[in-house]
C-alpha cells in the first residue's frame, strides 16, 4: 500500500469536471482554475472516463508540479508528475471535498 502524504492545502488546486446528467464528448470542460506554479491539481467529480482524459490532456503543460485524480476511498492519486517530489501512484491526503479543515463549506 502506498504511503499517504500530507500536502500544504495552499498547494492544492481542485479542478471540478463532474456532471449531473449524461453528456456527450462535445460538451466543453469547465474553465481551468488558476494554477500557481508548483501546485498539485486534483481533478474531481463524477464524470465519464473520457472526460477525465480530456481534462488531463488540457492540464498537460500547465504550471502544476503534478496532476492527481480524487478517489473518495484513497484521497488524491498522482497520475502525472513533472517534479521529483511527486510520483505516479503516490497518495496525497486531501481534505474532504467541499469542506475545509475546520468543517466550514468552501465557497
C-alpha positions in Angstrom: 0.0 0.0 0.0 1.2 3.5 -0.9 2.1 5.9 1.9 -0.4 8.7 2.3 1.4 12.1 2.3 0.1 15.4 3.7 0.4 18.4 1.4 0.0 22.0 2.3 -3.6 22.9 1.4 -2.3 26.1 -0.2 -0.6 24.0 -2.8 -3.7 22.1 -3.9 -5.9 23.3 -6.7 -9.2 21.4 -7.3 -10.5 21.1 -10.9 -14.1 20.0 -10.8 -15.3 18.3 -14.0 -18.3 16.4 -12.7 -21.6 16.3 -14.4 -25.2 15.7 -13.1 -26.6 14.2 -16.3 -25.5 12.2 -19.3 -23.3 14.2 -21.7 -21.5 13.7 -24.9 -17.8 14.3 -25.7 -18.9 17.5 -27.5 -19.7 19.2 -24.1 -16.9 21.5 -23.2 -14.9 21.1 -20.0 -15.2 23.9 -17.4 -12.5 26.5 -17.4 -9.3 25.5 -15.8 -8.8 27.3 -12.5 -5.7 29.5 -11.8 -2.8 27.1 -11.2 0.1 28.6 -9.2 3.5 27.2 -10.3 4.4 24.1 -8.3 0.9 23.3 -7.1 -0.8 19.9 -7.4 -4.0 19.9 -9.4 -6.6 17.4 -8.2 -9.2 16.6 -10.9 -12.5 15.5 -9.3 -16.2 14.9 -9.9 -18.5 12.2 -11.2 -17.8 12.0 -15.0 -17.1 9.6 -17.8 -13.6 8.3 -18.1 -13.1 10.1 -21.5 -13.9 13.4 -19.7 -11.1 12.7 -17.3 -8.8 12.0 -20.2 -9.7 15.3 -21.8 -9.1 17.2 -18.5 -5.6 15.5 -18.1 -4.7 16.5 -21.7 -5.8 20.1 -21.0 -3.7 20.2 -17.8 -0.5 18.8 -19.5 1.9 21.6 -19.8 0.3 23.7 -17.1 2.2 25.3 -14.2 1.3 22.4 -11.9 4.1 20.2 -10.5 1.7 17.2 -10.6 -1.8 16.2 -11.5 -3.9 13.8 -9.4 -7.4 12.4 -9.6 -9.6 12.2 -6.5 -10.8 8.9 -5.2 -13.1 9.1 -2.2 -11.7 6.0 -0.6 -8.0 6.9 -1.1 -7.7 10.6 -1.4 -5.8 12.2 -4.3 -3.8 9.8 -6.5 -0.9 11.3 -8.5 -1.3 10.3 -12.2 1.2 12.7 -13.8 4.2 14.5 -12.4 6.9 16.9 -13.6 8.5 17.2 -10.2 10.7 14.8 -8.2 8.7 15.3 -5.0 5.7 13.5 -6.7 5.5 10.1 -8.4 2.7 8.3 -10.2 0.6 6.3 -7.8 1.6 8.4 -4.8 -1.4 9.1 -2.5 -1.9 12.7 -1.2 -4.0 13.3 1.8 -6.5 16.0 0.9 -9.3 17.5 3.0 -12.8 16.1 2.1 -14.2 17.8 -0.9 -16.4 20.7 -0.2 -15.1 21.1 3.4 -12.2 23.0 4.9 -10.2 21.6 7.8 -12.5 23.4 10.3 -15.6 21.9 8.7 -16.8 25.1 7.0 -18.1 24.9 3.5 -15.7 26.1 0.8 -17.0 28.8 -1.5 
